[in-house]
Amino acid sequence: MSQKNVNACPKCLSDTYVRAKKILIGKSSPGRLFPDFKERAGYKRKDQLAVDECKQDAVGDPPLEQFVDGCYCENCGIGFVPDSYLLTSVVQKT
Ligand SMILES: [Zn+2]
């Protein structure tokens, strides 16, 4: 049975060193705070991911809604959130 690995590290593209970790994300995306804000096309803004860009069931209950069950790659030292947690509109924007 082959299963697409959605938790692979975006940098080394491997899940060998990836473990689950709570990731702190932004309270609100810039586009929400500033209606005139235009993001650069094709710019993947994962490090500044905001609560309103994630699926409802991916984020915690208030006041912990900024913590999501993300992943951390011990090889690269970076934390990331699986695409499956993101709203479809956010994923397609990138
Ligand atoms: Zn990695």
PDB file of the backbone (N, CA, C, O) and the ligand in Angstrom, with CONECT records:
HET     ZN  A 101       1
ATOM      1  N   MET A   1       0.849  -1.193   0.000  1.00  0.00           N
ATOM      2  CA  MET A   1       0.000   0.000   0.000  1.00  0.00           C
ATOM      3  C   MET A   1       0.882   1.240   0.000  1.00  0.00           C
ATOM      4  O   MET A   1       1.660   1.455   0.930  1.00  0.00           O
ATOM      5  N   SER A   2       0.764   2.035  -1.018  1.00  0.00           N
ATOM      6  CA  SER A   2       1.557   3.260  -1.045  1.00  0.00           C
ATOM      7  C   SER A   2       0.686   4.445  -0.676  1.00  0.00           C
ATOM      8  O   SER A   2      -0.435   4.602  -1.158  1.00  0.00           O
ATOM      9  N   GLN A   3       1.229   5.251   0.175  1.00  0.00           N
ATOM     10  CA  GLN A   3       0.491   6.417   0.646  1.00  0.00           C
ATOM     11  C   GLN A   3       1.353   7.653   0.468  1.00  0.00           C
ATOM     12  O   GLN A   3       2.528   7.657   0.833  1.00  0.00           O
ATOM     13  N   LYS A   4       0.773   8.691  -0.090  1.00  0.00           N
ATOM     14  CA  LYS A   4       1.526   9.927  -0.279  1.00  0.00           C
ATOM     15  C   LYS A   4       1.853  10.523   1.085  1.00  0.00           C
ATOM     16  O   LYS A   4       0.972  10.723   1.921  1.00  0.00           O
ATOM     17  N   ASN A   5       3.099  10.792   1.284  1.00  0.00           N
ATOM     18  CA  ASN A   5       3.511  11.332   2.573  1.00  0.00           C
ATOM     19  C   ASN A   5       3.293  12.841   2.613  1.00  0.00           C
ATOM     20  O   ASN A   5       4.027  13.606   1.986  1.00  0.00           O
ATOM     21  N   VAL A   6       2.277  13.254   3.359  1.00  0.00           N
ATOM     22  CA  VAL A   6       1.946  14.675   3.408  1.00  0.00           C
ATOM     23  C   VAL A   6       2.772  15.408   4.452  1.00  0.00           C
ATOM     24  O   VAL A   6       2.761  16.638   4.510  1.00  0.00           O
ATOM     25  N   ASN A   7       3.490  14.650   5.280  1.00  0.00           N
ATOM     26  CA  ASN A   7       4.255  15.289   6.347  1.00  0.00           C
ATOM     27  C   ASN A   7       5.746  15.353   6.046  1.00  0.00           C
ATOM     28  O   ASN A   7       6.562  15.505   6.955  1.00  0.00           O
ATOM     29  N   ALA A   8       6.096  15.238   4.788  1.00  0.00           N
ATOM     30  CA  ALA A   8       7.500  15.337   4.431  1.00  0.00           C
ATOM     31  C   ALA A   8       7.988  16.770   4.618  1.00  0.00           C
ATOM     32  O   ALA A   8       7.257  17.729   4.371  1.00  0.00           O
ATOM     33  N   CYS A   9       9.219  16.892   5.050  1.00  0.00           N
ATOM     34  CA  CYS A   9       9.825  18.209   5.256  1.00  0.00           C
ATOM     35  C   CYS A   9       9.903  18.957   3.926  1.00  0.00           C
ATOM     36  O   CYS A   9      10.347  18.394   2.925  1.00  0.00           O
ATOM     37  N   PRO A  10       9.471  20.227   3.908  1.00  0.00           N
ATOM     38  CA  PRO A  10       9.491  20.991   2.662  1.00  0.00           C
ATOM     39  C   PRO A  10      10.907  21.288   2.176  1.00  0.00           C
ATOM     40  O   PRO A  10      11.105  21.676   1.025  1.00  0.00           O
ATOM     41  N   LYS A  11      11.895  21.103   3.060  1.00  0.00           N
ATOM     42  CA  LYS A  11      13.269  21.419   2.676  1.00  0.00           C
ATOM     43  C   LYS A  11      14.032  20.184   2.190  1.00  0.00           C
ATOM     44  O   LYS A  11      14.590  20.186   1.093  1.00  0.00           O
ATOM     45  N   CYS A  12      14.052  19.141   3.005  1.00  0.00           N
ATOM     46  CA  CYS A  12      14.784  17.941   2.595  1.00  0.00           C
ATOM     47  C   CYS A  12      13.863  16.908   1.955  1.00  0.00           C
ATOM     48  O   CYS A  12      14.322  15.858   1.506  1.00  0.00           O
ATOM     49  N   LEU A  13      12.581  17.198   1.911  1.00  0.00           N
ATOM     50  CA  LEU A  13      11.587  16.353   1.240  1.00  0.00           C
ATOM     51  C   LEU A  13      11.560  14.923   1.783  1.00  0.00           C
ATOM     52  O   LEU A  13      11.213  13.981   1.070  1.00  0.00           O
ATOM     53  N   SER A  14      11.927  14.779   3.036  1.00  0.00           N
ATOM     54  CA  SER A  14      11.917  13.467   3.662  1.00  0.00           C
ATOM     55  C   SER A  14      11.189  13.556   4.990  1.00  0.00           C
ATOM     56  O   SER A  14      11.124  14.621   5.604  1.00  0.00           O
ATOM     57  N   ASP A  15      10.647  12.442   5.424  1.00  0.00           N
ATOM     58  CA  ASP A  15       9.972  12.466   6.723  1.00  0.00           C
ATOM     59  C   ASP A  15      10.795  11.726   7.780  1.00  0.00           C
ATOM     60  O   ASP A  15      10.318  11.467   8.885  1.00  0.00           O
ATOM     61  N   THR A  16      12.010  11.399   7.432  1.00  0.00           N
ATOM     62  CA  THR A  16      12.867  10.611   8.317  1.00  0.00           C
ATOM     63  C   THR A  16      13.066  11.283   9.671  1.00  0.00           C
ATOM     64  O   THR A  16      13.032  10.622  10.709  1.00  0.00           O
ATOM     65  N   TYR A  17      13.271  12.591   9.655  1.00  0.00           N
ATOM     66  CA  TYR A  17      13.565  13.306  10.894  1.00  0.00           C
ATOM     67  C   TYR A  17      12.397  14.151  11.368  1.00  0.00           C
ATOM     68  O   TYR A  17      12.538  14.974  12.272  1.00  0.00           O
ATOM     69  N   VAL A  18      11.253  13.943  10.755  1.00  0.00           N
ATOM     70  CA  VAL A  18      10.087  14.750  11.078  1.00  0.00           C
ATOM     71  C   VAL A  18       9.332  14.153  12.261  1.00  0.00           C
ATOM     72  O   VAL A  18       9.049  12.956  12.305  1.00  0.00           O
ATOM     73  N   ARG A  19       9.018  15.017  13.212  1.00  0.00           N
ATOM     74  CA  ARG A  19       8.196  14.577  14.331  1.00  0.00           C
ATOM     75  C   ARG A  19       7.100  15.615  14.568  1.00  0.00           C
ATOM     76  O   ARG A  19       7.199  16.755  14.115  1.00  0.00           O
ATOM     77  N   ALA A  20       6.069  15.207  15.276  1.00  0.00           N
ATOM     78  CA  ALA A  20       4.952  16.107  15.526  1.00  0.00           C
ATOM     79  C   ALA A  20       5.357  17.187  16.521  1.00  0.00           C
ATOM     80  O   ALA A  20       6.061  16.919  17.495  1.00  0.00           O
ATOM     81  N   LYS A  21       4.912  18.392  16.269  1.00  0.00           N
ATOM     82  CA  LYS A  21       5.208  19.493  17.166  1.00  0.00           C
ATOM     83  C   LYS A  21       4.130  20.547  17.047  1.00  0.00           C
ATOM     84  O   LYS A  21       3.594  20.796  15.966  1.00  0.00           O
ATOM     85  N   LYS A  22       3.823  21.159  18.171  1.00  0.00           N
ATOM     86  CA  LYS A  22       2.870  22.265  18.128  1.00  0.00           C
ATOM     87  C   LYS A  22       3.550  23.465  17.483  1.00  0.00           C
ATOM     88  O   LYS A  22       4.641  23.866  17.887  1.00  0.00           O
ATOM     89  N   ILE A  23       2.913  24.015  16.506  1.00  0.00           N
ATOM     90  CA  ILE A  23       3.472  25.154  15.797  1.00  0.00           C
ATOM     91  C   ILE A  23       2.640  26.393  16.108  1.00  0.00           C
ATOM     92  O   ILE A  23       1.410  26.375  16.068  1.00  0.00           O
ATOM     93  N   LEU A  24       3.356  27.465  16.418  1.00  0.00           N
ATOM     94  CA  LEU A  24       2.665  28.730  16.670  1.00  0.00           C
ATOM     95  C   LEU A  24       2.513  29.484  15.363  1.00  0.00           C
ATOM     96  O   LEU A  24       3.498  29.753  14.675  1.00  0.00           O
ATOM     97  N   ILE A  25       1.289  29.822  15.024  1.00  0.00           N
ATOM     98  CA  ILE A  25       1.043  30.556  13.786  1.00  0.00           C
ATOM     99  C   ILE A  25       0.478  31.929  14.112  1.00  0.00           C
ATOM    100  O   ILE A  25       0.134  32.214  15.260  1.00  0.00           O
ATOM    101  N   GLY A  26       0.386  32.769  13.105  1.00  0.00           N
ATOM    102  CA  GLY A  26      -0.083  34.131  13.295  1.00  0.00           C
ATOM    103  C   GLY A  26      -1.561  34.190  13.620  1.00  0.00           C
ATOM    104  O   GLY A  26      -2.319  33.274  13.302  1.00  0.00           O
ATOM    105  N   LYS A  27      -1.960  35.272  14.253  1.00  0.00           N
ATOM    106  CA  LYS A  27      -3.349  35.435  14.631  1.00  0.00           C
ATOM    107  C   LYS A  27      -4.222  35.730  13.426  1.00  0.00           C
ATOM    108  O   LYS A  27      -5.362  35.275  13.333  1.00  0.00           O
ATOM    109  N   SER A  28      -3.670  36.489  12.518  1.00  0.00           N
ATOM    110  CA  SER A  28      -4.437  36.874  11.355  1.00  0.00           C
ATOM    111  C   SER A  28      -3.498  37.118  10.183  1.00  0.00           C
ATOM    112  O   SER A  28      -2.380  37.598  10.365  1.00  0.00           O
ATOM    113  N   SER A  29      -3.946  36.792   9.004  1.00  0.00           N
ATOM    114  CA  SER A  29      -3.112  37.008   7.829  1.00  0.00           C
ATOM    115  C   SER A  29      -3.057  38.492   7.494  1.00  0.00           C
ATOM    116  O   SER A  29      -3.996  39.225   7.803  1.00  0.00           O
ATOM    117  N   PRO A  30      -1.967  38.955   6.862  1.00  0.00           N
ATOM    118  CA  PRO A  30      -1.848  40.378   6.494  1.00  0.00           C
ATOM    119  C   PRO A  30      -3.020  40.845   5.648  1.00  0.00           C
ATOM    120  O   PRO A  30      -3.462  41.987   5.775  1.00  0.00           O
ATOM    121  N   GLY A  31      -3.519  39.985   4.800  1.00  0.00           N
ATOM    122  CA  GLY A  31      -4.627  40.344   3.934  1.00  0.00           C
ATOM    123  C   GLY A  31      -5.898  40.643   4.711  1.00  0.00           C
ATOM    124  O   GLY A  31      -6.771  41.379   4.249  1.00  0.00           O
ATOM    125  N   ARG A  32      -5.985  40.063   5.890  1.00  0.00           N
ATOM    126  CA  ARG A  32      -7.163  40.292   6.704  1.00  0.00           C
ATOM    127  C   ARG A  32      -7.010  41.569   7.527  1.00  0.00           C
ATOM    128  O   ARG A  32      -7.963  42.324   7.719  1.00  0.00           O
ATOM    129  N   LEU A  33      -5.786  41.790   8.006  1.00  0.00           N
ATOM    130  CA  LEU A  33      -5.520  42.989   8.799  1.00  0.00           C
ATOM    131  C   LEU A  33      -5.545  44.240   7.932  1.00  0.00           C
ATOM    132  O   LEU A  33      -6.046  45.291   8.329  1.00  0.00           O
ATOM    133  N   PHE A  34      -4.986  44.090   6.734  1.00  0.00           N
ATOM    134  CA  PHE A  34      -4.923  45.229   5.823  1.00  0.00           C
ATOM    135  C   PHE A  34      -5.601  44.845   4.511  1.00  0.00           C
ATOM    136  O   PHE A  34      -5.007  44.153   3.685  1.00  0.00           O
ATOM    137  N   PRO A  35      -6.818  45.281   4.319  1.00  0.00           N
ATOM    138  CA  PRO A  35      -7.599  44.893   3.132  1.00  0.00           C
ATOM    139  C   PRO A  35      -6.905  45.226   1.822  1.00  0.00           C
ATOM    140  O   PRO A  35      -7.141  44.568   0.809  1.00  0.00           O
ATOM    141  N   ASP A  36      -6.053  46.243   1.834  1.00  0.00           N
ATOM    142  CA  ASP A  36      -5.382  46.630   0.595  1.00  0.00           C
ATOM    143  C   ASP A  36      -4.109  45.832   0.348  1.00  0.00           C
ATOM    144  O   ASP A  36      -3.479  45.962  -0.701  1.00  0.00           O
ATOM    145  N   PHE A  37      -3.737  45.009   1.318  1.00  0.00           N
ATOM    146  CA  PHE A  37      -2.485  44.264   1.218  1.00  0.00           C
ATOM    147  C   PHE A  37      -2.520  43.264   0.066  1.00  0.00           C
ATOM    148  O   PHE A  37      -3.442  42.454  -0.046  1.00  0.00           O
ATOM    149  N   LYS A  38      -1.520  43.334  -0.771  1.00  0.00           N
ATOM    150  CA  LYS A  38      -1.426  42.391  -1.891  1.00  0.00           C
ATOM    151  C   LYS A  38      -0.166  41.549  -1.712  1.00  0.00           C
ATOM    152  O   LYS A  38       0.943  42.064  -1.572  1.00  0.00           O
ATOM    153  N   GLU A  39      -0.379  40.252  -1.722  1.00  0.00           N
ATOM    154  CA  GLU A  39       0.764  39.369  -1.583  1.00  0.00           C
ATOM    155  C   GLU A  39       1.432  39.143  -2.923  1.00  0.00           C
ATOM    156  O   GLU A  39       0.781  39.130  -3.968  1.00  0.00           O
ATOM    157  N   ARG A  40       2.710  38.970  -2.877  1.00  0.00           N
ATOM    158  CA  ARG A  40       3.433  38.660  -4.095  1.00  0.00           C
ATOM    159  C   ARG A  40       2.969  37.312  -4.633  1.00  0.00           C
ATOM    160  O   ARG A  40       2.885  36.333  -3.892  1.00  0.00           O
ATOM    161  N   ALA A  41       2.679  37.272  -5.886  1.00  0.00           N
ATOM    162  CA  ALA A  41       2.211  36.029  -6.495  1.00  0.00           C
ATOM    163  C   ALA A  41       3.286  34.961  -6.401  1.00  0.00           C
ATOM    164  O   ALA A  41       4.460  35.215  -6.672  1.00  0.00           O
ATOM    165  N   GLY A  42       2.877  33.786  -6.021  1.00  0.00           N
ATOM    166  CA  GLY A  42       3.799  32.666  -5.951  1.00  0.00           C
ATOM    167  C   GLY A  42       4.656  32.636  -4.712  1.00  0.00           C
ATOM    168  O   GLY A  42       5.524  31.774  -4.572  1.00  0.00           O
ATOM    169  N   TYR A  43       4.426  33.557  -3.823  1.00  0.00           N
ATOM    170  CA  TYR A  43       5.232  33.604  -2.614  1.00  0.00           C
ATOM    171  C   TYR A  43       4.615  32.722  -1.545  1.00  0.00           C
ATOM    172  O   TYR A  43       3.490  32.969  -1.108  1.00  0.00           O
ATOM    173  N   LYS A  44       5.331  31.708  -1.125  1.00  0.00           N
ATOM    174  CA  LYS A  44       4.811  30.786  -0.133  1.00  0.00           C
ATOM    175  C   LYS A  44       5.119  31.306   1.260  1.00  0.00           C
ATOM    176  O   LYS A  44       6.267  31.281   1.703  1.00  0.00           O
ATOM    177  N   ARG A  45       4.120  31.760   1.925  1.00  0.00           N
ATOM    178  CA  ARG A  45       4.304  32.450   3.194  1.00  0.00           C
ATOM    179  C   ARG A  45       4.000  31.518   4.355  1.00  0.00           C
ATOM    180  O   ARG A  45       3.187  31.843   5.221  1.00  0.00           O
ATOM    181  N   LYS A  46       4.648  30.367   4.376  1.00  0.00           N
ATOM    182  CA  LYS A  46       4.309  29.379   5.376  1.00  0.00           C
ATOM    183  C   LYS A  46       4.762  29.759   6.777  1.00  0.00           C
ATOM    184  O   LYS A  46       4.130  29.383   7.765  1.00  0.00           O
ATOM    185  N   ASP A  47       5.853  30.503   6.859  1.00  0.00           N
ATOM    186  CA  ASP A  47       6.372  30.852   8.172  1.00  0.00           C
ATOM    187  C   ASP A  47       5.482  31.880   8.860  1.00  0.00           C
ATOM    188  O   ASP A  47       5.576  32.083  10.071  1.00  0.00           O
ATOM    189  N   GLN A  48       4.626  32.521   8.088  1.00  0.00           N
ATOM    190  CA  GLN A  48       3.726  33.502   8.686  1.00  0.00           C
ATOM    191  C   GLN A  48       2.275  33.075   8.535  1.00  0.00           C
ATOM    192  O   GLN A  48       1.367  33.902   8.446  1.00  0.00           O
ATOM    193  N   LEU A  49       2.087  31.797   8.508  1.00  0.00           N
ATOM    194  CA  LEU A  49       0.745  31.263   8.372  1.00  0.00           C
ATOM    195  C   LEU A  49      -0.157  31.791   9.492  1.00  0.00           C
ATOM    196  O   LEU A  49       0.265  31.897  10.643  1.00  0.00           O
ATOM    197  N   ALA A  50      -1.375  32.111   9.147  1.00  0.00           N
ATOM    198  CA  ALA A  50      -2.282  32.672  10.136  1.00  0.00           C
ATOM    199  C   ALA A  50      -3.477  31.759  10.378  1.00  0.00           C
ATOM    200  O   ALA A  50      -3.801  30.890   9.568  1.00  0.00           O
ATOM    201  N   VAL A  51      -4.118  31.986  11.518  1.00  0.00           N
ATOM    202  CA  VAL A  51      -5.251  31.164  11.933  1.00  0.00           C
ATOM    203  C   VAL A  51      -6.333  31.112  10.857  1.00  0.00           C
ATOM    204  O   VAL A  51      -6.905  30.056  10.591  1.00  0.00           O
ATOM    205  N   ASP A  52      -6.604  32.255  10.246  1.00  0.00           N
ATOM    206  CA  ASP A  52      -7.708  32.295   9.276  1.00  0.00           C
ATOM    207  C   ASP A  52      -7.343  31.662   7.943  1.00  0.00           C
ATOM    208  O   ASP A  52      -8.150  31.661   7.014  1.00  0.00           O
ATOM    209  N   GLU A  53      -6.129  31.122   7.843  1.00  0.00           N
ATOM    210  CA  GLU A  53      -5.733  30.425   6.622  1.00  0.00           C
ATOM    211  C   GLU A  53      -5.743  28.911   6.802  1.00  0.00           C
ATOM    212  O   GLU A  53      -5.449  28.158   5.874  1.00  0.00           O
ATOM    213  N   CYS A  54      -6.081  28.485   8.000  1.00  0.00           N
ATOM    214  CA  CYS A  54      -6.109  27.052   8.286  1.00  0.00           C
ATOM    215  C   CYS A  54      -7.548  26.563   8.402  1.00  0.00           C
ATOM    216  O   CYS A  54      -8.473  27.324   8.688  1.00  0.00           O
ATOM    217  N   LYS A  55      -7.696  25.276   8.170  1.00  0.00           N
ATOM    218  CA  LYS A  55      -9.009  24.688   8.364  1.00  0.00           C
ATOM    219  C   LYS A  55      -9.383  24.762   9.838  1.00  0.00           C
ATOM    220  O   LYS A  55      -8.529  24.677  10.721  1.00  0.00           O
ATOM    221  N   GLN A  56     -10.658  24.920  10.075  1.00  0.00           N
ATOM    222  CA  GLN A  56     -11.168  25.101  11.425  1.00  0.00           C
ATOM    223  C   GLN A  56     -10.724  23.981  12.357  1.00  0.00           C
ATOM    224  O   GLN A  56     -10.344  24.237  13.500  1.00  0.00           O
ATOM    225  N   ASP A  57     -10.771  22.754  11.880  1.00  0.00           N
ATOM    226  CA  ASP A  57     -10.456  21.635  12.767  1.00  0.00           C
ATOM    227  C   ASP A  57      -8.960  21.411  12.927  1.00  0.00           C
ATOM    228  O   ASP A  57      -8.540  20.540  13.689  1.00  0.00           O
ATOM    229  N   ALA A  58      -8.156  22.187  12.217  1.00  0.00           N
ATOM    230  CA  ALA A  58      -6.700  22.047  12.334  1.00  0.00           C
ATOM    231  C   ALA A  58      -6.147  22.910  13.456  1.00  0.00           C
ATOM    232  O   ALA A  58      -5.079  22.624  13.999  1.00  0.00           O
ATOM    233  N   VAL A  59      -6.869  23.958  13.802  1.00  0.00           N
ATOM    234  CA  VAL A  59      -6.392  24.859  14.843  1.00  0.00           C
ATOM    235  C   VAL A  59      -7.028  24.489  16.188  1.00  0.00           C
ATOM    236  O   VAL A  59      -8.068  23.834  16.242  1.00  0.00           O
ATOM    237  N   GLY A  60      -6.380  24.922  17.260  1.00  0.00           N
ATOM    238  CA  GLY A  60      -6.869  24.601  18.588  1.00  0.00           C
ATOM    239  C   GLY A  60      -8.053  25.459  18.989  1.00  0.00           C
ATOM    240  O   GLY A  60      -8.450  26.377  18.271  1.00  0.00           O
ATOM    241  N   ASP A  61      -8.610  25.143  20.146  1.00  0.00           N
ATOM    242  CA  ASP A  61      -9.714  25.936  20.660  1.00  0.00           C
ATOM    243  C   ASP A  61      -9.171  27.190  21.335  1.00  0.00           C
ATOM    244  O   ASP A  61      -8.092  27.152  21.926  1.00  0.00           O
ATOM    245  N   PRO A  62      -9.902  28.300  21.256  1.00  0.00           N
ATOM    246  CA  PRO A  62      -9.465  29.533  21.921  1.00  0.00           C
ATOM    247  C   PRO A  62      -9.227  29.283  23.408  1.00  0.00           C
ATOM    248  O   PRO A  62      -9.993  28.525  24.003  1.00  0.00           O
ATOM    249  N   PRO A  63      -8.209  29.873  24.048  1.00  0.00           N
ATOM    250  CA  PRO A  63      -7.283  30.858  23.447  1.00  0.00           C
ATOM    251  C   PRO A  63      -6.057  30.225  22.805  1.00  0.00           C
ATOM    252  O   PRO A  63      -5.045  30.901  22.620  1.00  0.00           O
ATOM    253  N   LEU A  64      -6.122  28.967  22.469  1.00  0.00           N
ATOM    254  CA  LEU A  64      -4.958  28.283  21.896  1.00  0.00           C
ATOM    255  C   LEU A  64      -5.091  28.090  20.391  1.00  0.00           C
ATOM    256  O   LEU A  64      -4.473  27.198  19.811  1.00  0.00           O
ATOM    257  N   GLU A  65      -5.901  28.933  19.769  1.00  0.00           N
ATOM    258  CA  GLU A  65      -6.147  28.736  18.341  1.00  0.00           C
ATOM    259  C   GLU A  65      -4.908  29.005  17.478  1.00  0.00           C
ATOM    260  O   GLU A  65      -4.878  28.656  16.298  1.00  0.00           O
ATOM    261  N   GLN A  66      -3.894  29.624  18.076  1.00  0.00           N
ATOM    262  CA  GLN A  66      -2.691  29.899  17.296  1.00  0.00           C
ATOM    263  C   GLN A  66      -1.722  28.712  17.294  1.00  0.00           C
ATOM    264  O   GLN A  66      -0.686  28.740  16.631  1.00  0.00           O
ATOM    265  N   PHE A  67      -2.080  27.673  18.047  1.00  0.00           N
ATOM    266  CA  PHE A  67      -1.237  26.484  18.059  1.00  0.00           C
ATOM    267  C   PHE A  67      -1.874  25.393  17.214  1.00  0.00           C
ATOM    268  O   PHE A  67      -3.012  24.989  17.453  1.00  0.00           O
ATOM    269  N   VAL A  68      -1.136  24.929  16.234  1.00  0.00           N
ATOM    270  CA  VAL A  68      -1.646  23.841  15.415  1.00  0.00           C
ATOM    271  C   VAL A  68      -0.706  22.640  15.549  1.00  0.00           C
ATOM    272  O   VAL A  68       0.471  22.787  15.879  1.00  0.00           O
ATOM    273  N   ASP A  69      -1.245  21.468  15.289  1.00  0.00           N
ATOM    274  CA  ASP A  69      -0.424  20.263  15.334  1.00  0.00           C
ATOM    275  C   ASP A  69       0.414  20.183  14.065  1.00  0.00           C
ATOM    276  O   ASP A  69       0.041  19.537  13.086  1.00  0.00           O
ATOM    277  N   GLY A  70       1.524  20.839  14.111  1.00  0.00           N
ATOM    278  CA  GLY A  70       2.395  20.865  12.951  1.00  0.00           C
ATOM    279  C   GLY A  70       3.476  19.806  13.037  1.00  0.00           C
ATOM    280  O   GLY A  70       3.377  18.853  13.809  1.00  0.00           O
ATOM    281  N   CYS A  71       4.504  19.989  12.232  1.00  0.00           N
ATOM    282  CA  CYS A  71       5.609  19.041  12.198  1.00  0.00           C
ATOM    283  C   CYS A  71       6.920  19.804  12.347  1.00  0.00           C
ATOM    284  O   CYS A  71       7.002  21.004  12.084  1.00  0.00           O
ATOM    285  N   TYR A  72       7.935  19.073  12.774  1.00  0.00           N
ATOM    286  CA  TYR A  72       9.247  19.685  12.938  1.00  0.00           C
ATOM    287  C   TYR A  72      10.298  18.743  12.386  1.00  0.00           C
ATOM    288  O   TYR A  72      10.333  17.566  12.747  1.00  0.00           O
ATOM    289  N   CYS A  73      11.151  19.249  11.516  1.00  0.00           N
ATOM    290  CA  CYS A  73      12.213  18.425  10.953  1.00  0.00           C
ATOM    291  C   CYS A  73      13.484  18.670  11.759  1.00  0.00           C
ATOM    292  O   CYS A  73      14.033  19.772  11.762  1.00  0.00           O
ATOM    293  N   GLU A  74      13.938  17.626  12.438  1.00  0.00           N
ATOM    294  CA  GLU A  74      15.139  17.773  13.273  1.00  0.00           C
ATOM    295  C   GLU A  74      16.399  17.874  12.437  1.00  0.00           C
ATOM    296  O   GLU A  74      17.429  18.353  12.912  1.00  0.00           O
ATOM    297  N   ASN A  75      16.322  17.435  11.218  1.00  0.00           N
ATOM    298  CA  ASN A  75      17.465  17.514  10.313  1.00  0.00           C
ATOM    299  C   ASN A  75      17.692  18.957   9.851  1.00  0.00           C
ATOM    300  O   ASN A  75      18.827  19.433   9.828  1.00  0.00           O
ATOM    301  N   CYS A  76      16.627  19.637   9.489  1.00  0.00           N
ATOM    302  CA  CYS A  76      16.717  20.993   8.962  1.00  0.00           C
ATOM    303  C   CYS A  76      16.470  22.049  10.025  1.00  0.00           C
ATOM    304  O   CYS A  76      16.811  23.217   9.840  1.00  0.00           O
ATOM    305  N   GLY A  77      15.875  21.638  11.139  1.00  0.00           N
ATOM    306  CA  GLY A  77      15.595  22.591  12.199  1.00  0.00           C
ATOM    307  C   GLY A  77      14.468  23.544  11.870  1.00  0.00           C
ATOM    308  O   GLY A  77      14.463  24.685  12.333  1.00  0.00           O
ATOM    309  N   ILE A  78      13.514  23.091  11.075  1.00  0.00           N
ATOM    310  CA  ILE A  78      12.394  23.957  10.724  1.00  0.00           C
ATOM    311  C   ILE A  78      11.063  23.300  11.076  1.00  0.00           C
ATOM    312  O   ILE A  78      10.913  22.081  11.000  1.00  0.00           O
ATOM    313  N   GLY A  79      10.133  24.112  11.450  1.00  0.00           N
ATOM    314  CA  GLY A  79       8.786  23.642  11.708  1.00  0.00           C
ATOM    315  C   GLY A  79       7.907  23.979  10.524  1.00  0.00           C
ATOM    316  O   GLY A  79       8.127  24.976   9.837  1.00  0.00           O
ATOM    317  N   PHE A  80       6.916  23.150  10.289  1.00  0.00           N
ATOM    318  CA  PHE A  80       6.023  23.422   9.162  1.00  0.00           C
ATOM    319  C   PHE A  80       4.659  22.819   9.429  1.00  0.00           C
ATOM    320  O   PHE A  80       4.494  21.969  10.304  1.00  0.00           O
ATOM    321  N   VAL A  81       3.693  23.273   8.664  1.00  0.00           N
ATOM    322  CA  VAL A  81       2.327  22.788   8.794  1.00  0.00           C
ATOM    323  C   VAL A  81       1.958  22.036   7.521  1.00  0.00           C
ATOM    324  O   VAL A  81       2.135  22.562   6.423  1.00  0.00           O
ATOM    325  N   PRO A  82       1.450  20.817   7.652  1.00  0.00           N
ATOM    326  CA  PRO A  82       1.079  20.047   6.457  1.00  0.00           C
ATOM    327  C   PRO A  82       0.042  20.786   5.610  1.00  0.00           C
ATOM    328  O   PRO A  82      -0.833  21.469   6.145  1.00  0.00           O
ATOM    329  N   ASP A  83       0.143  20.646   4.310  1.00  0.00           N
ATOM    330  CA  ASP A  83      -0.792  21.311   3.406  1.00  0.00           C
ATOM    331  C   ASP A  83      -2.238  20.913   3.686  1.00  0.00           C
ATOM    332  O   ASP A  83      -3.170  21.664   3.398  1.00  0.00           O
ATOM    333  N   SER A  84      -2.408  19.724   4.250  1.00  0.00           N
ATOM    334  CA  SER A  84      -3.763  19.238   4.492  1.00  0.00           C
ATOM    335  C   SER A  84      -4.491  20.075   5.540  1.00  0.00           C
ATOM    336  O   SER A  84      -5.715  20.003   5.649  1.00  0.00           O
ATOM    337  N   TYR A  85      -3.742  20.875   6.316  1.00  0.00           N
ATOM    338  CA  TYR A  85      -4.355  21.724   7.331  1.00  0.00           C
ATOM    339  C   TYR A  85      -4.796  23.058   6.764  1.00  0.00           C
ATOM    340  O   TYR A  85      -5.580  23.784   7.376  1.00  0.00           O
ATOM    341  N   LEU A  86      -4.279  23.369   5.583  1.00  0.00           N
ATOM    342  CA  LEU A  86      -4.540  24.692   5.029  1.00  0.00           C
ATOM    343  C   LEU A  86      -5.835  24.725   4.242  1.00  0.00           C
ATOM    344  O   LEU A  86      -6.275  23.720   3.685  1.00  0.00           O
ATOM    345  N   LEU A  87      -6.425  25.888   4.211  1.00  0.00           N
ATOM    346  CA  LEU A  87      -7.611  26.066   3.386  1.00  0.00           C
ATOM    347  C   LEU A  87      -7.217  25.887   1.926  1.00  0.00           C
ATOM    348  O   LEU A  87      -6.112  26.252   1.525  1.00  0.00           O
ATOM    349  N   THR A  88      -8.103  25.336   1.153  1.00  0.00           N
ATOM    350  CA  THR A  88      -7.804  25.071  -0.250  1.00  0.00           C
ATOM    351  C   THR A  88      -7.376  26.338  -0.995  1.00  0.00           C
ATOM    352  O   THR A  88      -6.509  26.296  -1.867  1.00  0.00           O
ATOM    353  N   SER A  89      -7.992  27.455  -0.640  1.00  0.00           N
ATOM    354  CA  SER A  89      -7.672  28.713  -1.312  1.00  0.00           C
ATOM    355  C   SER A  89      -6.245  29.137  -1.017  1.00  0.00           C
ATOM    356  O   SER A  89      -5.592  29.760  -1.854  1.00  0.00           O
ATOM    357  N   VAL A  90      -5.761  28.801   0.170  1.00  0.00           N
ATOM    358  CA  VAL A  90      -4.404  29.167   0.539  1.00  0.00           C
ATOM    359  C   VAL A  90      -3.393  28.316  -0.220  1.00  0.00           C
ATOM    360  O   VAL A  90      -2.380  28.816  -0.710  1.00  0.00           O
ATOM    361  N   VAL A  91      -3.688  27.013  -0.307  1.00  0.00           N
ATOM    362  CA  VAL A  91      -2.779  26.098  -0.986  1.00  0.00           C
ATOM    363  C   VAL A  91      -2.687  26.441  -2.470  1.00  0.00           C
ATOM    364  O   VAL A  91      -1.599  26.423  -3.045  1.00  0.00           O
ATOM    365  N   GLN A  92      -3.814  26.749  -3.086  1.00  0.00           N
ATOM    366  CA  GLN A  92      -3.829  27.023  -4.520  1.00  0.00           C
ATOM    367  C   GLN A  92      -3.174  28.349  -4.857  1.00  0.00           C
ATOM    368  O   GLN A  92      -2.697  28.552  -5.974  1.00  0.00           O
ATOM    369  N   LYS A  93      -3.155  29.247  -3.886  1.00  0.00           N
ATOM    370  CA  LYS A  93      -2.574  30.563  -4.094  1.00  0.00           C
ATOM    371  C   LYS A  93      -1.065  30.458  -4.280  1.00  0.00           C
ATOM    372  O   LYS A  93      -0.450  31.307  -4.926  1.00  0.00           O
ATOM    373  N   THR A  94      -0.482  29.424  -3.716  1.00  0.00           N
ATOM    374  CA  THR A  94       0.978  29.321  -3.735  1.00  0.00           C
ATOM    375  C   THR A  94       1.479  28.699  -5.021  1.00  0.00           C
ATOM    376  O   THR A  94       2.686  28.539  -5.200  1.00  0.00           O
TER     377      THR A  94
HETATM  378 ZN    ZN A 101      14.127  18.524   6.633  1.00  0.00          ZN2+
END
